[in-house]
Amino acid sequence: MDPTRAAIACSGHVVITQKTEKHEACEVYIDSKRVWSCNIKGLQPGDGHSHPLCVEALKAIKAHRAS
C-alpha cells in the first residue's frame, strides 16, 4: 500500500482505489468531491505518514469533514 493510502486508512477512513484517465495522478474524493490531488511521482514508497504529501492529504480530509 502506498504511503498516502496507508495514512488515510490508519486515520479510520475507507480507501477505494479506482482507475482513472489521468496518468500520474493521485486524487482524494469525499462524497464525489475532489478534496486533494497530487502527482504520484511526488510519492516515494516507504516514506510513511511523515511524508509531506501524506500530511497534506490528511489535512484536506479533516478540513472537508469539519466543513
mmJSON file of the N, C-alpha and C atoms, coordinates in Angstrom:
{"data_MODEL":{"atom_site":{
"group_PDB":["ATOM","ATOM","ATOM","ATOM","ATOM","ATOM","ATOM","ATOM","ATOM","ATOM","ATOM","ATOM","ATOM","ATOM","ATOM","ATOM","ATOM","ATOM","ATOM","ATOM","ATOM","ATOM","ATOM","ATOM","ATOM","ATOM","ATOM","ATOM","ATOM","ATOM","ATOM","ATOM","ATOM","ATOM","ATOM","ATOM","ATOM","ATOM","ATOM","ATOM","ATOM","ATOM","ATOM","ATOM","ATOM","ATOM","ATOM","ATOM","ATOM","ATOM","ATOM","ATOM","ATOM","ATOM","ATOM","ATOM","ATOM","ATOM","ATOM","ATOM","ATOM","ATOM","ATOM","ATOM","ATOM","ATOM","ATOM","ATOM","ATOM","ATOM","ATOM","ATOM","ATOM","ATOM","ATOM","ATOM","ATOM","ATOM","ATOM","ATOM","ATOM","ATOM","ATOM","ATOM","ATOM","ATOM","ATOM","ATOM","ATOM","ATOM","ATOM","ATOM","ATOM","ATOM","ATOM","ATOM","ATOM","ATOM","ATOM","ATOM","ATOM","ATOM","ATOM","ATOM","ATOM","ATOM","ATOM","ATOM","ATOM","ATOM","ATOM","ATOM","ATOM","ATOM","ATOM","ATOM","ATOM","ATOM","ATOM","ATOM","ATOM","ATOM","ATOM","ATOM","ATOM","ATOM","ATOM","ATOM","ATOM","ATOM","ATOM","ATOM","ATOM","ATOM","ATOM","ATOM","ATOM","ATOM","ATOM","ATOM","ATOM","ATOM","ATOM","ATOM","ATOM","ATOM","ATOM","ATOM","ATOM","ATOM","ATOM","ATOM","ATOM","ATOM","ATOM","ATOM","ATOM","ATOM","ATOM","ATOM","ATOM","ATOM","ATOM","ATOM","ATOM","ATOM","ATOM","ATOM","ATOM","ATOM","ATOM","ATOM","ATOM","ATOM","ATOM","ATOM","ATOM","ATOM","ATOM","ATOM","ATOM","ATOM","ATOM","ATOM","ATOM","ATOM","ATOM","ATOM","ATOM","ATOM","ATOM","ATOM","ATOM","ATOM","ATOM","ATOM","ATOM","ATOM","ATOM","ATOM","ATOM"],
"id":[1,2,3,4,5,6,7,8,9,10,11,12,13,14,15,16,17,18,19,20,21,22,23,24,25,26,27,28,29,30,31,32,33,34,35,36,37,38,39,40,41,42,43,44,45,46,47,48,49,50,51,52,53,54,55,56,57,58,59,60,61,62,63,64,65,66,67,68,69,70,71,72,73,74,75,76,77,78,79,80,81,82,83,84,85,86,87,88,89,90,91,92,93,94,95,96,97,98,99,100,101,102,103,104,105,106,107,108,109,110,111,112,113,114,115,116,117,118,119,120,121,122,123,124,125,126,127,128,129,130,131,132,133,134,135,136,137,138,139,140,141,142,143,144,145,146,147,148,149,150,151,152,153,154,155,156,157,158,159,160,161,162,163,164,165,166,167,168,169,170,171,172,173,174,175,176,177,178,179,180,181,182,183,184,185,186,187,188,189,190,191,192,193,194,195,196,197,198,199,200,201],
"type_symbol":["N","C","C","N","C","C","N","C","C","N","C","C","N","C","C","N","C","C","N","C","C","N","C","C","N","C","C","N","C","C","N","C","C","N","C","C","N","C","C","N","C","C","N","C","C","N","C","C","N","C","C","N","C","C","N","C","C","N","C","C","N","C","C","N","C","C","N","C","C","N","C","C","N","C","C","N","C","C","N","C","C","N","C","C","N","C","C","N","C","C","N","C","C","N","C","C","N","C","C","N","C","C","N","C","C","N","C","C","N","C","C","N","C","C","N","C","C","N","C","C","N","C","C","N","C","C","N","C","C","N","C","C","N","C","C","N","C","C","N","C","C","N","C","C","N","C","C","N","C","C","N","C","C","N","C","C","N","C","C","N","C","C","N","C","C","N","C","C","N","C","C","N","C","C","N","C","C","N","C","C","N","C","C","N","C","C","N","C","C","N","C","C","N","C","C","N","C","C","N","C","C"],
"label_atom_id":["N","CA","C","N","CA","C","N","CA","C","N","CA","C","N","CA","C","N","CA","C","N","CA","C","N","CA","C","N","CA","C","N","CA","C","N","CA","C","N","CA","C","N","CA","C","N","CA","C","N","CA","C","N","CA","C","N","CA","C","N","CA","C","N","CA","C","N","CA","C","N","CA","C","N","CA","C","N","CA","C","N","CA","C","N","CA","C","N","CA","C","N","CA","C","N","CA","C","N","CA","C","N","CA","C","N","CA","C","N","CA","C","N","CA","C","N","CA","C","N","CA","C","N","CA","C","N","CA","C","N","CA","C","N","CA","C","N","CA","C","N","CA","C","N","CA","C","N","CA","C","N","CA","C","N","CA","C","N","CA","C","N","CA","C","N","CA","C","N","CA","C","N","CA","C","N","CA","C","N","CA","C","N","CA","C","N","CA","C","N","CA","C","N","CA","C","N","CA","C","N","CA","C","N","CA","C","N","CA","C","N","CA","C","N","CA","C","N","CA","C","N","CA","C","N","CA","C","N","CA","C","N","CA","C"],
"label_alt_id":[null,null,null,null,null,null,null,null,null,null,null,null,null,null,null,null,null,null,null,null,null,null,null,null,null,null,null,null,null,null,null,null,null,null,null,null,null,null,null,null,null,null,null,null,null,null,null,null,null,null,null,null,null,null,null,null,null,null,null,null,null,null,null,null,null,null,null,null,null,null,null,null,null,null,null,null,null,null,null,null,null,null,null,null,null,null,null,null,null,null,null,null,null,null,null,null,null,null,null,null,null,null,null,null,null,null,null,null,null,null,null,null,null,null,null,null,null,null,null,null,null,null,null,null,null,null,null,null,null,null,null,null,null,null,null,null,null,null,null,null,null,null,null,null,null,null,null,null,null,null,null,null,null,null,null,null,null,null,null,null,null,null,null,null,null,null,null,null,null,null,null,null,null,null,null,null,null,null,null,null,null,null,null,null,null,null,null,null,null,null,null,null,null,null,null,null,null,null,null,null,null],
"label_comp_id":["MET","MET","MET","ASP","ASP","ASP","PRO","PRO","PRO","THR","THR","THR","ARG","ARG","ARG","ALA","ALA","ALA","ALA","ALA","ALA","ILE","ILE","ILE","ALA","ALA","ALA","CYS","CYS","CYS","SER","SER","SER","GLY","GLY","GLY","HIS","HIS","HIS","VAL","VAL","VAL","VAL","VAL","VAL","ILE","ILE","ILE","THR","THR","THR","GLN","GLN","GLN","LYS","LYS","LYS","THR","THR","THR","GLU","GLU","GLU","LYS","LYS","LYS","HIS","HIS","HIS","GLU","GLU","GLU","ALA","ALA","ALA","CYS","CYS","CYS","GLU","GLU","GLU","VAL","VAL","VAL","TYR","TYR","TYR","ILE","ILE","ILE","ASP","ASP","ASP","SER","SER","SER","LYS","LYS","LYS","ARG","ARG","ARG","VAL","VAL","VAL","TRP","TRP","TRP","SER","SER","SER","CYS","CYS","CYS","ASN","ASN","ASN","ILE","ILE","ILE","LYS","LYS","LYS","GLY","GLY","GLY","LEU","LEU","LEU","GLN","GLN","GLN","PRO","PRO","PRO","GLY","GLY","GLY","ASP","ASP","ASP","GLY","GLY","GLY","HIS","HIS","HIS","SER","SER","SER","HIS","HIS","HIS","PRO","PRO","PRO","LEU","LEU","LEU","CYS","CYS","CYS","VAL","VAL","VAL","GLU","GLU","GLU","ALA","ALA","ALA","LEU","LEU","LEU","LYS","LYS","LYS","ALA","ALA","ALA","ILE","ILE","ILE","LYS","LYS","LYS","ALA","ALA","ALA","HIS","HIS","HIS","ARG","ARG","ARG","ALA","ALA","ALA","SER","SER","SER"],
"label_asym_id":["A","A","A","A","A","A","A","A","A","A","A","A","A","A","A","A","A","A","A","A","A","A","A","A","A","A","A","A","A","A","A","A","A","A","A","A","A","A","A","A","A","A","A","A","A","A","A","A","A","A","A","A","A","A","A","A","A","A","A","A","A","A","A","A","A","A","A","A","A","A","A","A","A","A","A","A","A","A","A","A","A","A","A","A","A","A","A","A","A","A","A","A","A","A","A","A","A","A","A","A","A","A","A","A","A","A","A","A","A","A","A","A","A","A","A","A","A","A","A","A","A","A","A","A","A","A","A","A","A","A","A","A","A","A","A","A","A","A","A","A","A","A","A","A","A","A","A","A","A","A","A","A","A","A","A","A","A","A","A","A","A","A","A","A","A","A","A","A","A","A","A","A","A","A","A","A","A","A","A","A","A","A","A","A","A","A","A","A","A","A","A","A","A","A","A","A","A","A","A","A","A"],
"label_entity_id":["1","1","1","1","1","1","1","1","1","1","1","1","1","1","1","1","1","1","1","1","1","1","1","1","1","1","1","1","1","1","1","1","1","1","1","1","1","1","1","1","1","1","1","1","1","1","1","1","1","1","1","1","1","1","1","1","1","1","1","1","1","1","1","1","1","1","1","1","1","1","1","1","1","1","1","1","1","1","1","1","1","1","1","1","1","1","1","1","1","1","1","1","1","1","1","1","1","1","1","1","1","1","1","1","1","1","1","1","1","1","1","1","1","1","1","1","1","1","1","1","1","1","1","1","1","1","1","1","1","1","1","1","1","1","1","1","1","1","1","1","1","1","1","1","1","1","1","1","1","1","1","1","1","1","1","1","1","1","1","1","1","1","1","1","1","1","1","1","1","1","1","1","1","1","1","1","1","1","1","1","1","1","1","1","1","1","1","1","1","1","1","1","1","1","1","1","1","1","1","1","1"],
"label_seq_id":[1,1,1,2,2,2,3,3,3,4,4,4,5,5,5,6,6,6,7,7,7,8,8,8,9,9,9,10,10,10,11,11,11,12,12,12,13,13,13,14,14,14,15,15,15,16,16,16,17,17,17,18,18,18,19,19,19,20,20,20,21,21,21,22,22,22,23,23,23,24,24,24,25,25,25,26,26,26,27,27,27,28,28,28,29,29,29,30,30,30,31,31,31,32,32,32,33,33,33,34,34,34,35,35,35,36,36,36,37,37,37,38,38,38,39,39,39,40,40,40,41,41,41,42,42,42,43,43,43,44,44,44,45,45,45,46,46,46,47,47,47,48,48,48,49,49,49,50,50,50,51,51,51,52,52,52,53,53,53,54,54,54,55,55,55,56,56,56,57,57,57,58,58,58,59,59,59,60,60,60,61,61,61,62,62,62,63,63,63,64,64,64,65,65,65,66,66,66,67,67,67],
"pdbx_PDB_ins_code":[null,null,null,null,null,null,null,null,null,null,null,null,null,null,null,null,null,null,null,null,null,null,null,null,null,null,null,null,null,null,null,null,null,null,null,null,null,null,null,null,null,null,null,null,null,null,null,null,null,null,null,null,null,null,null,null,null,null,null,null,null,null,null,null,null,null,null,null,null,null,null,null,null,null,null,null,null,null,null,null,null,null,null,null,null,null,null,null,null,null,null,null,null,null,null,null,null,null,null,null,null,null,null,null,null,null,null,null,null,null,null,null,null,null,null,null,null,null,null,null,null,null,null,null,null,null,null,null,null,null,null,null,null,null,null,null,null,null,null,null,null,null,null,null,null,null,null,null,null,null,null,null,null,null,null,null,null,null,null,null,null,null,null,null,null,null,null,null,null,null,null,null,null,null,null,null,null,null,null,null,null,null,null,null,null,null,null,null,null,null,null,null,null,null,null,null,null,null,null,null,null],
"Cartn_x":[0.85,0.0,0.899,0.579,1.399,1.209,2.117,2.063,0.803,0.273,-0.936,-2.124,-2.307,-3.416,-3.275,-2.07,-1.849,-2.169,-1.744,-2.002,-3.495,-4.201,-5.65,-6.363,-5.988,-6.61,-6.354,-5.144,-4.815,-5.547,-6.045,-6.807,-8.287,-8.636,-10.0,-10.894,-10.332,-11.128,-11.016,-12.015,-12.013,-11.366,-10.437,-9.741,-10.217,-10.695,-11.12,-10.264,-9.585,-8.728,-9.493,-9.45,-10.117,-9.171,-9.32,-8.548,-9.079,-8.191,-8.582,-7.924,-8.477,-7.889,-6.667,-6.551,-5.449,-4.225,-3.181,-1.948,-1.168,-0.518,0.349,-0.404,-1.663,-2.466,-2.876,-2.828,-3.373,-4.399,-5.649,-6.707,-7.513,-7.956,-8.792,-10.154,-11.187,-12.561,-13.336,-14.197,-15.135,-16.502,-17.444,-18.803,-18.772,-17.988,-17.855,-17.2,-16.642,-15.964,-14.457,-13.658,-12.209,-11.748,-11.095,-10.628,-9.11,-8.41,-6.944,-6.437,-5.307,-4.679,-3.192,-2.437,-1.008,-0.532,0.682,1.324,1.94,1.665,2.16,3.67,4.32,5.781,6.352,5.538,5.986,5.918,5.25,5.121,6.226,6.93,8.005,7.612,7.701,7.36,8.173,7.497,8.191,8.343,7.91,8.038,7.065,5.951,5.012,4.272,3.726,2.85,3.553,4.864,5.579,5.831,5.522,5.723,4.842,5.403,4.629,3.334,3.315,2.081,1.028,1.448,0.505,-0.097,0.736,0.267,-0.746,-0.451,-1.373,-2.709,-2.665,-3.892,-4.753,-4.138,-4.896,-5.488,-4.755,-5.278,-6.483,-6.41,-7.521,-8.762,-8.55,-9.672,-10.31,-9.487,-10.017,-10.747,-10.198,-10.85,-12.204,-12.273,-13.539,-14.573,-14.145,-15.062,-15.557,-14.718,-15.094,-16.047,-16.083,-16.937,-18.372],
"Cartn_y":[-1.177,0.0,1.246,2.201,3.402,4.237,5.158,5.882,6.711,7.301,8.109,7.24,6.135,5.22,4.68,4.322,3.787,4.828,6.067,7.123,7.399,7.409,7.651,6.491,5.267,4.086,4.037,4.364,4.349,5.44,6.434,7.506,7.159,5.924,5.459,5.635,5.965,6.156,4.937,4.724,3.633,4.151,3.381,3.76,2.853,3.465,2.728,3.216,2.303,2.642,2.417,3.422,3.314,3.73,3.105,3.516,4.851,5.627,6.935,7.195,8.102,8.504,9.387,9.945,10.851,10.031,10.158,9.44,10.194,9.449,10.008,10.899,10.593,11.4,10.591,11.232,10.687,11.703,11.283,12.197,11.587,12.43,12.003,12.663,11.818,12.295,11.917,12.822,12.545,12.959,12.025,12.28,12.899,12.315,12.716,14.073,14.663,15.951,15.742,16.243,16.127,17.113,16.583,17.439,17.584,16.748,16.822,16.06,16.526,15.795,16.12,15.226,15.449,14.573,14.806,13.961,12.785,11.572,10.394,10.295,11.001,10.961,11.606,12.418,13.043,12.112,10.966,9.997,8.963,8.74,7.758,6.608,5.373,4.229,4.221,3.934,3.79,5.063,6.206,7.463,7.54,6.843,6.764,8.045,8.088,9.179,10.525,10.539,11.806,12.472,11.789,12.373,13.619,14.737,15.981,15.849,15.054,14.898,14.111,13.15,12.422,13.367,14.194,15.175,16.12,16.598,17.48,16.784,15.536,14.79,14.648,14.289,14.131,15.454,16.55,17.874,18.235,17.932,18.23,17.413,16.157,15.305,15.842,16.191,16.732,18.044,18.908,20.194,19.988,19.024,18.748,18.221,17.337,16.765,17.827,18.807,19.863,20.895,20.949,21.97,21.551],
"Cartn_z":[0.0,0.0,0.0,-0.85,-0.912,0.354,0.652,1.913,2.103,1.052,1.2,1.562,0.862,1.183,2.591,2.988,4.336,5.397,5.18,6.156,6.289,5.168,5.198,5.881,5.548,6.155,7.659,8.086,9.513,10.286,9.569,10.216,10.325,9.965,10.134,8.922,7.784,6.573,5.674,4.85,3.894,2.61,2.066,0.842,-0.288,-1.358,-2.544,-3.697,-4.357,-5.479,-6.777,-7.66,-8.945,-10.052,-11.211,-12.375,-12.865,-13.455,-13.95,-15.299,-16.048,-17.326,-17.115,-15.934,-15.622,-15.233,-15.994,-15.698,-14.632,-13.769,-12.738,-11.761,-11.513,-10.596,-9.379,-8.245,-7.007,-6.543,-6.418,-6.024,-4.882,-3.972,-2.86,-3.03,-3.074,-3.199,-1.944,-1.529,-0.441,-0.944,-0.936,-1.424,-2.823,-3.705,-5.108,-5.317,-4.282,-4.405,-4.208,-5.151,-5.006,-3.948,-2.913,-1.823,-1.806,-2.603,-2.634,-3.836,-4.404,-5.503,-5.551,-6.175,-6.386,-7.519,-7.97,-8.963,-8.214,-8.66,-7.94,-7.932,-8.84,-8.842,-7.58,-6.889,-5.652,-4.453,-4.622,-3.532,-3.644,-2.573,-2.553,-1.639,-2.115,-1.267,0.021,1.102,2.374,3.179,2.636,3.381,4.553,4.448,5.549,5.864,7.074,7.5,7.571,7.657,7.783,6.433,5.332,4.012,3.886,3.431,3.341,2.545,1.486,0.72,1.496,2.302,3.159,4.195,4.768,5.758,5.11,3.902,3.172,2.914,2.471,2.179,3.425,4.535,5.78,6.248,6.098,6.469,5.6,4.308,3.408,3.774,4.131,4.551,5.817,6.803,8.063,7.841,6.983,6.684,6.021,5.116,4.436,5.43,6.283,7.283,8.271,8.544,9.504,8.887,7.56,6.904,6.792],
"occupancy":[1.0,1.0,1.0,1.0,1.0,1.0,1.0,1.0,1.0,1.0,1.0,1.0,1.0,1.0,1.0,1.0,1.0,1.0,1.0,1.0,1.0,1.0,1.0,1.0,1.0,1.0,1.0,1.0,1.0,1.0,1.0,1.0,1.0,1.0,1.0,1.0,1.0,1.0,1.0,1.0,1.0,1.0,1.0,1.0,1.0,1.0,1.0,1.0,1.0,1.0,1.0,1.0,1.0,1.0,1.0,1.0,1.0,1.0,1.0,1.0,1.0,1.0,1.0,1.0,1.0,1.0,1.0,1.0,1.0,1.0,1.0,1.0,1.0,1.0,1.0,1.0,1.0,1.0,1.0,1.0,1.0,1.0,1.0,1.0,1.0,1.0,1.0,1.0,1.0,1.0,1.0,1.0,1.0,1.0,1.0,1.0,1.0,1.0,1.0,1.0,1.0,1.0,1.0,1.0,1.0,1.0,1.0,1.0,1.0,1.0,1.0,1.0,1.0,1.0,1.0,1.0,1.0,1.0,1.0,1.0,1.0,1.0,1.0,1.0,1.0,1.0,1.0,1.0,1.0,1.0,1.0,1.0,1.0,1.0,1.0,1.0,1.0,1.0,1.0,1.0,1.0,1.0,1.0,1.0,1.0,1.0,1.0,1.0,1.0,1.0,1.0,1.0,1.0,1.0,1.0,1.0,1.0,1.0,1.0,1.0,1.0,1.0,1.0,1.0,1.0,1.0,1.0,1.0,1.0,1.0,1.0,1.0,1.0,1.0,1.0,1.0,1.0,1.0,1.0,1.0,1.0,1.0,1.0,1.0,1.0,1.0,1.0,1.0,1.0,1.0,1.0,1.0,1.0,1.0,1.0,1.0,1.0,1.0,1.0,1.0,1.0],
"B_iso_or_equiv":[0.0,0.0,0.0,0.0,0.0,0.0,0.0,0.0,0.0,0.0,0.0,0.0,0.0,0.0,0.0,0.0,0.0,0.0,0.0,0.0,0.0,0.0,0.0,0.0,0.0,0.0,0.0,0.0,0.0,0.0,0.0,0.0,0.0,0.0,0.0,0.0,0.0,0.0,0.0,0.0,0.0,0.0,0.0,0.0,0.0,0.0,0.0,0.0,0.0,0.0,0.0,0.0,0.0,0.0,0.0,0.0,0.0,0.0,0.0,0.0,0.0,0.0,0.0,0.0,0.0,0.0,0.0,0.0,0.0,0.0,0.0,0.0,0.0,0.0,0.0,0.0,0.0,0.0,0.0,0.0,0.0,0.0,0.0,0.0,0.0,0.0,0.0,0.0,0.0,0.0,0.0,0.0,0.0,0.0,0.0,0.0,0.0,0.0,0.0,0.0,0.0,0.0,0.0,0.0,0.0,0.0,0.0,0.0,0.0,0.0,0.0,0.0,0.0,0.0,0.0,0.0,0.0,0.0,0.0,0.0,0.0,0.0,0.0,0.0,0.0,0.0,0.0,0.0,0.0,0.0,0.0,0.0,0.0,0.0,0.0,0.0,0.0,0.0,0.0,0.0,0.0,0.0,0.0,0.0,0.0,0.0,0.0,0.0,0.0,0.0,0.0,0.0,0.0,0.0,0.0,0.0,0.0,0.0,0.0,0.0,0.0,0.0,0.0,0.0,0.0,0.0,0.0,0.0,0.0,0.0,0.0,0.0,0.0,0.0,0.0,0.0,0.0,0.0,0.0,0.0,0.0,0.0,0.0,0.0,0.0,0.0,0.0,0.0,0.0,0.0,0.0,0.0,0.0,0.0,0.0,0.0,0.0,0.0,0.0,0.0,0.0],
"pdbx_formal_charge":[null,null,null,null,null,null,null,null,null,null,null,null,null,null,null,null,null,null,null,null,null,null,null,null,null,null,null,null,null,null,null,null,null,null,null,null,null,null,null,null,null,null,null,null,null,null,null,null,null,null,null,null,null,null,null,null,null,null,null,null,null,null,null,null,null,null,null,null,null,null,null,null,null,null,null,null,null,null,null,null,null,null,null,null,null,null,null,null,null,null,null,null,null,null,null,null,null,null,null,null,null,null,null,null,null,null,null,null,null,null,null,null,null,null,null,null,null,null,null,null,null,null,null,null,null,null,null,null,null,null,null,null,null,null,null,null,null,null,null,null,null,null,null,null,null,null,null,null,null,null,null,null,null,null,null,null,null,null,null,null,null,null,null,null,null,null,null,null,null,null,null,null,null,null,null,null,null,null,null,null,null,null,null,null,null,null,null,null,null,null,null,null,null,null,null,null,null,null,null,null,null],
"auth_seq_id":[1,1,1,2,2,2,3,3,3,4,4,4,5,5,5,6,6,6,7,7,7,8,8,8,9,9,9,10,10,10,11,11,11,12,12,12,13,13,13,14,14,14,15,15,15,16,16,16,17,17,17,18,18,18,19,19,19,20,20,20,21,21,21,22,22,22,23,23,23,24,24,24,25,25,25,26,26,26,27,27,27,28,28,28,29,29,29,30,30,30,31,31,31,32,32,32,33,33,33,34,34,34,35,35,35,36,36,36,37,37,37,38,38,38,39,39,39,40,40,40,41,41,41,42,42,42,43,43,43,44,44,44,45,45,45,46,46,46,47,47,47,48,48,48,49,49,49,50,50,50,51,51,51,52,52,52,53,53,53,54,54,54,55,55,55,56,56,56,57,57,57,58,58,58,59,59,59,60,60,60,61,61,61,62,62,62,63,63,63,64,64,64,65,65,65,66,66,66,67,67,67],
"auth_comp_id":["MET","MET","MET","ASP","ASP","ASP","PRO","PRO","PRO","THR","THR","THR","ARG","ARG","ARG","ALA","ALA","ALA","ALA","ALA","ALA","ILE","ILE","ILE","ALA","ALA","ALA","CYS","CYS","CYS","SER","SER","SER","GLY","GLY","GLY","HIS","HIS","HIS","VAL","VAL","VAL","VAL","VAL","VAL","ILE","ILE","ILE","THR","THR","THR","GLN","GLN","GLN","LYS","LYS","LYS","THR","THR","THR","GLU","GLU","GLU","LYS","LYS","LYS","HIS","HIS","HIS","GLU","GLU","GLU","ALA","ALA","ALA","CYS","CYS","CYS","GLU","GLU","GLU","VAL","VAL","VAL","TYR","TYR","TYR","ILE","ILE","ILE","ASP","ASP","ASP","SER","SER","SER","LYS","LYS","LYS","ARG","ARG","ARG","VAL","VAL","VAL","TRP","TRP","TRP","SER","SER","SER","CYS","CYS","CYS","ASN","ASN","ASN","ILE","ILE","ILE","LYS","LYS","LYS","GLY","GLY","GLY","LEU","LEU","LEU","GLN","GLN","GLN","PRO","PRO","PRO","GLY","GLY","GLY","ASP","ASP","ASP","GLY","GLY","GLY","HIS","HIS","HIS","SER","SER","SER","HIS","HIS","HIS","PRO","PRO","PRO","LEU","LEU","LEU","CYS","CYS","CYS","VAL","VAL","VAL","GLU","GLU","GLU","ALA","ALA","ALA","LEU","LEU","LEU","LYS","LYS","LYS","ALA","ALA","ALA","ILE","ILE","ILE","LYS","LYS","LYS","ALA","ALA","ALA","HIS","HIS","HIS","ARG","ARG","ARG","ALA","ALA","ALA","SER","SER","SER"],
"auth_asym_id":["A","A","A","A","A","A","A","A","A","A","A","A","A","A","A","A","A","A","A","A","A","A","A","A","A","A","A","A","A","A","A","A","A","A","A","A","A","A","A","A","A","A","A","A","A","A","A","A","A","A","A","A","A","A","A","A","A","A","A","A","A","A","A","A","A","A","A","A","A","A","A","A","A","A","A","A","A","A","A","A","A","A","A","A","A","A","A","A","A","A","A","A","A","A","A","A","A","A","A","A","A","A","A","A","A","A","A","A","A","A","A","A","A","A","A","A","A","A","A","A","A","A","A","A","A","A","A","A","A","A","A","A","A","A","A","A","A","A","A","A","A","A","A","A","A","A","A","A","A","A","A","A","A","A","A","A","A","A","A","A","A","A","A","A","A","A","A","A","A","A","A","A","A","A","A","A","A","A","A","A","A","A","A","A","A","A","A","A","A","A","A","A","A","A","A","A","A","A","A","A","A"],
"auth_atom_id":["N","CA","C","N","CA","C","N","CA","C","N","CA","C","N","CA","C","N","CA","C","N","CA","C","N","CA","C","N","CA","C","N","CA","C","N","CA","C","N","CA","C","N","CA","C","N","CA","C","N","CA","C","N","CA","C","N","CA","C","N","CA","C","N","CA","C","N","CA","C","N","CA","C","N","CA","C","N","CA","C","N","CA","C","N","CA","C","N","CA","C","N","CA","C","N","CA","C","N","CA","C","N","CA","C","N","CA","C","N","CA","C","N","CA","C","N","CA","C","N","CA","C","N","CA","C","N","CA","C","N","CA","C","N","CA","C","N","CA","C","N","CA","C","N","CA","C","N","CA","C","N","CA","C","N","CA","C","N","CA","C","N","CA","C","N","CA","C","N","CA","C","N","CA","C","N","CA","C","N","CA","C","N","CA","C","N","CA","C","N","CA","C","N","CA","C","N","CA","C","N","CA","C","N","CA","C","N","CA","C","N","CA","C","N","CA","C","N","CA","C","N","CA","C","N","CA","C","N","CA","C","N","CA","C"],
"pdbx_PDB_model_num":[1,1,1,1,1,1,1,1,1,1,1,1,1,1,1,1,1,1,1,1,1,1,1,1,1,1,1,1,1,1,1,1,1,1,1,1,1,1,1,1,1,1,1,1,1,1,1,1,1,1,1,1,1,1,1,1,1,1,1,1,1,1,1,1,1,1,1,1,1,1,1,1,1,1,1,1,1,1,1,1,1,1,1,1,1,1,1,1,1,1,1,1,1,1,1,1,1,1,1,1,1,1,1,1,1,1,1,1,1,1,1,1,1,1,1,1,1,1,1,1,1,1,1,1,1,1,1,1,1,1,1,1,1,1,1,1,1,1,1,1,1,1,1,1,1,1,1,1,1,1,1,1,1,1,1,1,1,1,1,1,1,1,1,1,1,1,1,1,1,1,1,1,1,1,1,1,1,1,1,1,1,1,1,1,1,1,1,1,1,1,1,1,1,1,1,1,1,1,1,1,1]
}}}
